Amino acid sequence: MTFPITGFYTGLLGLIMIVLQVLVVVARARHDTLFGTGGKMELMLPMRRHGNFVETVPLALIALALAEVQGLGGIWLHLAGGLLVLSRLIHPFGLSQSRSALMLRVAGTSGTWIATLIPLFALLAAGLPV
């Protein structure tokens, strides 16, 4: 059993996650902090950008993989996967203390929810008794 479409989006999202991890490591090094924020607010933003990613992406990818194996059409899978990647690229820029960035945060969050709901609804529909 293979998951070529989910695998593709997992690869893209994995690269995004690594970039977010590196940004946390760089921020910790810059502020001489080995663990957590060390009480430094400057570390909170990169940590939350990474944390938010790991809080939302796994469920979306699991749902995408299950929907793929259950036969959800490629168009729907690419729509959900592409929207998820785009949303997760946009969201970190919206996570800031600037009010002007709020629309990016809303767009990233909303897109992530929609991208997750597409395969979730497909899974629910597939599990309904006939």
CNS distance restraints for C-alpha pairs under 8 A (distance, minus, plus):
assign (resid   1 and name CA) (resid  69 and name CA) 7.87 0.50 0.50
assign (resid   3 and name CA) (resid   7 and name CA) 5.63 0.50 0.50
assign (resid   3 and name CA) (resid  65 and name CA) 6.48 0.50 0.50
assign (resid   3 and name CA) (resid  68 and name CA) 6.80 0.50 0.50
assign (resid   3 and name CA) (resid  69 and name CA) 7.16 0.50 0.50
assign (resid   4 and name CA) (resid   8 and name CA) 6.14 0.50 0.50
assign (resid   5 and name CA) (resid   9 and name CA) 6.56 0.50 0.50
assign (resid   5 and name CA) (resid  68 and name CA) 7.66 0.50 0.50
assign (resid   5 and name CA) (resid  74 and name CA) 7.61 0.50 0.50
assign (resid   5 and name CA) (resid  77 and name CA) 7.03 0.50 0.50
assign (resid   5 and name CA) (resid  78 and name CA) 7.14 0.50 0.50
assign (resid   6 and name CA) (resid  10 and name CA) 5.97 0.50 0.50
assign (resid   6 and name CA) (resid  61 and name CA) 6.86 0.50 0.50
assign (resid   6 and name CA) (resid  64 and name CA) 6.17 0.50 0.50
assign (resid   6 and name CA) (resid  65 and name CA) 5.52 0.50 0.50
assign (resid   6 and name CA) (resid  68 and name CA) 7.33 0.50 0.50
assign (resid   6 and name CA) (resid  77 and name CA) 7.72 0.50 0.50
assign (resid   6 and name CA) (resid  81 and name CA) 7.40 0.50 0.50
assign (resid   7 and name CA) (resid  11 and name CA) 6.15 0.50 0.50
assign (resid   8 and name CA) (resid  12 and name CA) 6.51 0.50 0.50
assign (resid   9 and name CA) (resid  13 and name CA) 5.99 0.50 0.50
assign (resid   9 and name CA) (resid  81 and name CA) 5.84 0.50 0.50
assign (resid   9 and name CA) (resid  82 and name CA) 7.49 0.50 0.50
assign (resid   9 and name CA) (resid  85 and name CA) 7.28 0.50 0.50
assign (resid  10 and name CA) (resid  14 and name CA) 5.78 0.50 0.50
assign (resid  10 and name CA) (resid  61 and name CA) 6.97 0.50 0.50
assign (resid  11 and name CA) (resid  15 and name CA) 6.41 0.50 0.50
assign (resid  12 and name CA) (resid  16 and name CA) 6.57 0.50 0.50
assign (resid  12 and name CA) (resid  85 and name CA) 7.19 0.50 0.50
assign (resid  13 and name CA) (resid  17 and name CA) 6.18 0.50 0.50
assign (resid  13 and name CA) (resid  85 and name CA) 6.28 0.50 0.50
assign (resid  13 and name CA) (resid  88 and name CA) 7.94 0.50 0.50
assign (resid  14 and name CA) (resid  18 and name CA) 6.26 0.50 0.50
assign (resid  15 and name CA) (resid  19 and name CA) 6.39 0.50 0.50
assign (resid  16 and name CA) (resid  20 and name CA) 6.35 0.50 0.50
assign (resid  16 and name CA) (resid  88 and name CA) 7.93 0.50 0.50
assign (resid  16 and name CA) (resid  89 and name CA) 7.43 0.50 0.50
assign (resid  17 and name CA) (resid  21 and name CA) 6.14 0.50 0.50
assign (resid  17 and name CA) (resid  50 and name CA) 6.91 0.50 0.50
assign (resid  17 and name CA) (resid  53 and name CA) 7.15 0.50 0.50
assign (resid  17 and name CA) (resid  54 and name CA) 7.84 0.50 0.50
assign (resid  18 and name CA) (resid  22 and name CA) 6.11 0.50 0.50
assign (resid  19 and name CA) (resid  23 and name CA) 6.27 0.50 0.50
assign (resid  20 and name CA) (resid  24 and name CA) 6.48 0.50 0.50
assign (resid  20 and name CA) (resid  46 and name CA) 7.21 0.50 0.50
assign (resid  20 and name CA) (resid  49 and name CA) 6.96 0.50 0.50
assign (resid  20 and name CA) (resid  50 and name CA) 5.28 0.50 0.50
assign (resid  21 and name CA) (resid  25 and name CA) 6.37 0.50 0.50
assign (resid  21 and name CA) (resid  50 and name CA) 6.33 0.50 0.50
assign (resid  22 and name CA) (resid  26 and name CA) 6.07 0.50 0.50
assign (resid  23 and name CA) (resid  27 and name CA) 6.09 0.50 0.50
assign (resid  23 and name CA) (resid  46 and name CA) 6.37 0.50 0.50
assign (resid  24 and name CA) (resid  28 and name CA) 6.13 0.50 0.50
assign (resid  24 and name CA) (resid  43 and name CA) 7.37 0.50 0.50
assign (resid  24 and name CA) (resid  46 and name CA) 5.33 0.50 0.50
assign (resid  24 and name CA) (resid  47 and name CA) 5.84 0.50 0.50
assign (resid  24 and name CA) (resid  50 and name CA) 7.62 0.50 0.50
assign (resid  25 and name CA) (resid  29 and name CA) 6.13 0.50 0.50
assign (resid  26 and name CA) (resid  30 and name CA) 6.07 0.50 0.50
assign (resid  27 and name CA) (resid  31 and name CA) 6.23 0.50 0.50
assign (resid  27 and name CA) (resid  42 and name CA) 7.85 0.50 0.50
assign (resid  27 and name CA) (resid  43 and name CA) 6.20 0.50 0.50
assign (resid  27 and name CA) (resid  46 and name CA) 7.36 0.50 0.50
assign (resid  28 and name CA) (resid  32 and name CA) 5.79 0.50 0.50
assign (resid  28 and name CA) (resid  33 and name CA) 4.86 0.50 0.50
assign (resid  28 and name CA) (resid  34 and name CA) 6.47 0.50 0.50
assign (resid  28 and name CA) (resid  35 and name CA) 7.88 0.50 0.50
assign (resid  28 and name CA) (resid  37 and name CA) 7.66 0.50 0.50
assign (resid  28 and name CA) (resid  43 and name CA) 6.75 0.50 0.50
assign (resid  29 and name CA) (resid  33 and name CA) 6.25 0.50 0.50
assign (resid  29 and name CA) (resid  34 and name CA) 7.59 0.50 0.50
assign (resid  31 and name CA) (resid  40 and name CA) 7.95 0.50 0.50
assign (resid  31 and name CA) (resid  43 and name CA) 7.97 0.50 0.50
assign (resid  33 and name CA) (resid  37 and name CA) 6.88 0.50 0.50
assign (resid  33 and name CA) (resid  38 and name CA) 5.85 0.50 0.50
assign (resid  34 and name CA) (resid  38 and name CA) 7.72 0.50 0.50
assign (resid  37 and name CA) (resid  41 and name CA) 6.92 0.50 0.50
assign (resid  37 and name CA) (resid  42 and name CA) 7.93 0.50 0.50
assign (resid  37 and name CA) (resid  43 and name CA) 5.31 0.50 0.50
assign (resid  37 and name CA) (resid  44 and name CA) 6.31 0.50 0.50
assign (resid  40 and name CA) (resid  44 and name CA) 7.35 0.50 0.50
assign (resid  41 and name CA) (resid  45 and name CA) 7.67 0.50 0.50
assign (resid  43 and name CA) (resid  47 and name CA) 6.24 0.50 0.50
assign (resid  44 and name CA) (resid  48 and name CA) 5.98 0.50 0.50
assign (resid  45 and name CA) (resid  49 and name CA) 6.12 0.50 0.50
assign (resid  45 and name CA) (resid  95 and name CA) 7.30 0.50 0.50
assign (resid  45 and name CA) (resid  96 and name CA) 6.95 0.50 0.50
assign (resid  46 and name CA) (resid  50 and name CA) 6.32 0.50 0.50
assign (resid  47 and name CA) (resid  51 and name CA) 5.86 0.50 0.50
assign (resid  48 and name CA) (resid  52 and name CA) 5.68 0.50 0.50
assign (resid  49 and name CA) (resid  53 and name CA) 6.41 0.50 0.50
assign (resid  49 and name CA) (resid  91 and name CA) 8.00 0.50 0.50
assign (resid  49 and name CA) (resid  92 and name CA) 5.44 0.50 0.50
assign (resid  49 and name CA) (resid  95 and name CA) 6.81 0.50 0.50
assign (resid  50 and name CA) (resid  54 and name CA) 6.42 0.50 0.50
assign (resid  51 and name CA) (resid  55 and name CA) 6.07 0.50 0.50
assign (resid  52 and name CA) (resid  56 and name CA) 6.31 0.50 0.50
assign (resid  53 and name CA) (resid  57 and name CA) 5.82 0.50 0.50
assign (resid  53 and name CA) (resid  88 and name CA) 7.10 0.50 0.50
assign (resid  54 and name CA) (resid  58 and name CA) 6.60 0.50 0.50
assign (resid  56 and name CA) (resid  60 and name CA) 6.85 0.50 0.50
assign (resid  56 and name CA) (resid 112 and name CA) 7.65 0.50 0.50
assign (resid  57 and name CA) (resid  61 and name CA) 6.22 0.50 0.50
assign (resid  58 and name CA) (resid  62 and name CA) 6.12 0.50 0.50
assign (resid  59 and name CA) (resid  63 and name CA) 6.05 0.50 0.50
assign (resid  59 and name CA) (resid 116 and name CA) 7.42 0.50 0.50
assign (resid  60 and name CA) (resid  64 and name CA) 6.05 0.50 0.50
assign (resid  60 and name CA) (resid 115 and name CA) 7.14 0.50 0.50
assign (resid  60 and name CA) (resid 116 and name CA) 4.68 0.50 0.50
assign (resid  60 and name CA) (resid 119 and name CA) 7.82 0.50 0.50
assign (resid  61 and name CA) (resid  65 and name CA) 6.06 0.50 0.50
assign (resid  62 and name CA) (resid  66 and name CA) 6.19 0.50 0.50
assign (resid  63 and name CA) (resid  67 and name CA) 5.98 0.50 0.50
assign (resid  63 and name CA) (resid 116 and name CA) 7.12 0.50 0.50
assign (resid  63 and name CA) (resid 119 and name CA) 5.50 0.50 0.50
assign (resid  63 and name CA) (resid 120 and name CA) 5.86 0.50 0.50
assign (resid  63 and name CA) (resid 123 and name CA) 7.58 0.50 0.50
assign (resid  64 and name CA) (resid  68 and name CA) 6.04 0.50 0.50
assign (resid  64 and name CA) (resid  77 and name CA) 6.77 0.50 0.50
assign (resid  64 and name CA) (resid  80 and name CA) 7.78 0.50 0.50
assign (resid  64 and name CA) (resid  81 and name CA) 7.62 0.50 0.50
assign (resid  64 and name CA) (resid 116 and name CA) 7.74 0.50 0.50
assign (resid  64 and name CA) (resid 119 and name CA) 5.43 0.50 0.50
assign (resid  64 and name CA) (resid 120 and name CA) 7.90 0.50 0.50
assign (resid  65 and name CA) (resid  69 and name CA) 6.29 0.50 0.50
assign (resid  66 and name CA) (resid  70 and name CA) 6.19 0.50 0.50
assign (resid  66 and name CA) (resid 119 and name CA) 7.95 0.50 0.50
assign (resid  66 and name CA) (resid 123 and name CA) 7.39 0.50 0.50
assign (resid  67 and name CA) (resid  71 and name CA) 6.28 0.50 0.50
assign (resid  67 and name CA) (resid  72 and name CA) 5.37 0.50 0.50
assign (resid  67 and name CA) (resid  77 and name CA) 7.91 0.50 0.50
assign (resid  67 and name CA) (resid 119 and name CA) 5.57 0.50 0.50
assign (resid  67 and name CA) (resid 120 and name CA) 7.68 0.50 0.50
assign (resid  67 and name CA) (resid 122 and name CA) 6.44 0.50 0.50
assign (resid  67 and name CA) (resid 123 and name CA) 5.93 0.50 0.50
assign (resid  68 and name CA) (resid  72 and name CA) 5.30 0.50 0.50
assign (resid  68 and name CA) (resid  73 and name CA) 7.51 0.50 0.50
assign (resid  68 and name CA) (resid  74 and name CA) 7.89 0.50 0.50
assign (resid  68 and name CA) (resid  77 and name CA) 7.02 0.50 0.50
assign (resid  70 and name CA) (resid 123 and name CA) 7.84 0.50 0.50
assign (resid  70 and name CA) (resid 126 and name CA) 7.62 0.50 0.50
assign (resid  72 and name CA) (resid  76 and name CA) 6.75 0.50 0.50
assign (resid  72 and name CA) (resid  77 and name CA) 6.79 0.50 0.50
assign (resid  72 and name CA) (resid 119 and name CA) 7.84 0.50 0.50
assign (resid  72 and name CA) (resid 122 and name CA) 6.95 0.50 0.50
assign (resid  73 and name CA) (resid  77 and name CA) 6.34 0.50 0.50
assign (resid  74 and name CA) (resid  78 and name CA) 5.96 0.50 0.50
assign (resid  75 and name CA) (resid  79 and name CA) 5.98 0.50 0.50
assign (resid  76 and name CA) (resid  80 and name CA) 6.11 0.50 0.50
assign (resid  76 and name CA) (resid 118 and name CA) 7.50 0.50 0.50
assign (resid  77 and name CA) (resid  81 and name CA) 5.94 0.50 0.50
assign (resid  77 and name CA) (resid 119 and name CA) 7.50 0.50 0.50
assign (resid  78 and name CA) (resid  82 and name CA) 5.59 0.50 0.50
assign (resid  79 and name CA) (resid  83 and name CA) 5.96 0.50 0.50
assign (resid  79 and name CA) (resid 115 and name CA) 7.60 0.50 0.50
assign (resid  80 and name CA) (resid  84 and name CA) 6.04 0.50 0.50
assign (resid  80 and name CA) (resid 114 and name CA) 7.54 0.50 0.50
assign (resid  80 and name CA) (resid 115 and name CA) 4.35 0.50 0.50
assign (resid  80 and name CA) (resid 116 and name CA) 7.00 0.50 0.50
assign (resid  80 and name CA) (resid 118 and name CA) 6.29 0.50 0.50
assign (resid  80 and name CA) (resid 119 and name CA) 7.37 0.50 0.50
assign (resid  81 and name CA) (resid  85 and name CA) 6.25 0.50 0.50
assign (resid  81 and name CA) (resid 115 and name CA) 6.70 0.50 0.50
assign (resid  82 and name CA) (resid  86 and name CA) 6.13 0.50 0.50
assign (resid  83 and name CA) (resid  87 and name CA) 5.87 0.50 0.50
assign (resid  83 and name CA) (resid 111 and name CA) 6.17 0.50 0.50
assign (resid  83 and name CA) (resid 112 and name CA) 7.12 0.50 0.50
assign (resid  83 and name CA) (resid 115 and name CA) 5.77 0.50 0.50
assign (resid  84 and name CA) (resid  88 and name CA) 6.02 0.50 0.50
assign (resid  84 and name CA) (resid 111 and name CA) 6.50 0.50 0.50
assign (resid  84 and name CA) (resid 112 and name CA) 5.29 0.50 0.50
assign (resid  84 and name CA) (resid 115 and name CA) 5.33 0.50 0.50
assign (resid  84 and name CA) (resid 116 and name CA) 7.64 0.50 0.50
assign (resid  85 and name CA) (resid  89 and name CA) 6.18 0.50 0.50
assign (resid  86 and name CA) (resid  90 and name CA) 6.24 0.50 0.50
assign (resid  86 and name CA) (resid 108 and name CA) 7.71 0.50 0.50
assign (resid  86 and name CA) (resid 111 and name CA) 7.94 0.50 0.50
assign (resid  87 and name CA) (resid  91 and name CA) 5.93 0.50 0.50
assign (resid  87 and name CA) (resid 107 and name CA) 6.89 0.50 0.50
assign (resid  87 and name CA) (resid 108 and name CA) 4.19 0.50 0.50
assign (resid  87 and name CA) (resid 109 and name CA) 6.91 0.50 0.50
assign (resid  87 and name CA) (resid 110 and name CA) 7.90 0.50 0.50
assign (resid  87 and name CA) (resid 111 and name CA) 5.25 0.50 0.50
assign (resid  87 and name CA) (resid 112 and name CA) 5.67 0.50 0.50
assign (resid  88 and name CA) (resid  92 and name CA) 7.11 0.50 0.50
assign (resid  88 and name CA) (resid 108 and name CA) 6.11 0.50 0.50
assign (resid  88 and name CA) (resid 112 and name CA) 7.05 0.50 0.50
assign (resid  89 and name CA) (resid  93 and name CA) 7.83 0.50 0.50
assign (resid  89 and name CA) (resid 108 and name CA) 7.66 0.50 0.50
assign (resid  90 and name CA) (resid  94 and name CA) 6.77 0.50 0.50
assign (resid  90 and name CA) (resid 104 and name CA) 6.01 0.50 0.50
assign (resid  90 and name CA) (resid 105 and name CA) 7.24 0.50 0.50
assign (resid  90 and name CA) (resid 107 and name CA) 7.43 0.50 0.50
assign (resid  90 and name CA) (resid 108 and name CA) 5.39 0.50 0.50
assign (resid  91 and name CA) (resid  95 and name CA) 6.36 0.50 0.50
assign (resid  91 and name CA) (resid 104 and name CA) 5.94 0.50 0.50
assign (resid  91 and name CA) (resid 105 and name CA) 4.94 0.50 0.50
assign (resid  91 and name CA) (resid 106 and name CA) 7.73 0.50 0.50
assign (resid  91 and name CA) (resid 107 and name CA) 7.19 0.50 0.50
assign (resid  91 and name CA) (resid 108 and name CA) 4.26 0.50 0.50
assign (resid  91 and name CA) (resid 109 and name CA) 6.61 0.50 0.50
assign (resid  92 and name CA) (resid  96 and name CA) 7.87 0.50 0.50
assign (resid  92 and name CA) (resid 105 and name CA) 7.30 0.50 0.50
assign (resid  93 and name CA) (resid 101 and name CA) 6.89 0.50 0.50
assign (resid  93 and name CA) (resid 104 and name CA) 6.58 0.50 0.50
assign (resid  93 and name CA) (resid 105 and name CA) 7.15 0.50 0.50
assign (resid  94 and name CA) (resid 101 and name CA) 4.64 0.50 0.50
assign (resid  94 and name CA) (resid 102 and name CA) 5.46 0.50 0.50
assign (resid  94 and name CA) (resid 103 and name CA) 6.78 0.50 0.50
assign (resid  94 and name CA) (resid 104 and name CA) 4.37 0.50 0.50
assign (resid  94 and name CA) (resid 105 and name CA) 3.90 0.50 0.50
assign (resid  94 and name CA) (resid 106 and name CA) 7.54 0.50 0.50
assign (resid  94 and name CA) (resid 108 and name CA) 7.61 0.50 0.50
assign (resid  95 and name CA) (resid 101 and name CA) 7.19 0.50 0.50
assign (resid  95 and name CA) (resid 102 and name CA) 7.39 0.50 0.50
assign (resid  95 and name CA) (resid 104 and name CA) 7.92 0.50 0.50
assign (resid  95 and name CA) (resid 105 and name CA) 5.80 0.50 0.50
assign (resid  96 and name CA) (resid 101 and name CA) 6.72 0.50 0.50
assign (resid  96 and name CA) (resid 102 and name CA) 7.86 0.50 0.50
assign (resid  97 and name CA) (resid 101 and name CA) 7.95 0.50 0.50
assign (resid  98 and name CA) (resid 102 and name CA) 7.09 0.50 0.50
assign (resid 101 and name CA) (resid 105 and name CA) 6.68 0.50 0.50
assign (resid 102 and name CA) (resid 106 and name CA) 6.23 0.50 0.50
assign (resid 103 and name CA) (resid 107 and name CA) 5.98 0.50 0.50
assign (resid 104 and name CA) (resid 108 and name CA) 5.92 0.50 0.50
assign (resid 105 and name CA) (resid 109 and name CA) 6.03 0.50 0.50
assign (resid 106 and name CA) (resid 110 and name CA) 5.89 0.50 0.50
assign (resid 107 and name CA) (resid 111 and name CA) 5.85 0.50 0.50
assign (resid 108 and name CA) (resid 112 and name CA) 6.10 0.50 0.50
assign (resid 109 and name CA) (resid 113 and name CA) 6.27 0.50 0.50
assign (resid 110 and name CA) (resid 114 and name CA) 6.21 0.50 0.50
assign (resid 111 and name CA) (resid 115 and name CA) 5.96 0.50 0.50
assign (resid 112 and name CA) (resid 116 and name CA) 6.11 0.50 0.50
assign (resid 113 and name CA) (resid 117 and name CA) 6.02 0.50 0.50
assign (resid 114 and name CA) (resid 118 and name CA) 6.24 0.50 0.50
assign (resid 115 and name CA) (resid 119 and name CA) 7.51 0.50 0.50
assign (resid 116 and name CA) (resid 120 and name CA) 6.36 0.50 0.50
assign (resid 117 and name CA) (resid 121 and name CA) 5.84 0.50 0.50
assign (resid 118 and name CA) (resid 122 and name CA) 6.40 0.50 0.50
assign (resid 119 and name CA) (resid 123 and name CA) 6.10 0.50 0.50
assign (resid 120 and name CA) (resid 124 and name CA) 6.24 0.50 0.50
assign (resid 121 and name CA) (resid 125 and name CA) 6.09 0.50 0.50
assign (resid 122 and name CA) (resid 126 and name CA) 6.10 0.50 0.50
assign (resid 123 and name CA) (resid 127 and name CA) 6.26 0.50 0.50
assign (resid 124 and name CA) (resid 128 and name CA) 6.46 0.50 0.50
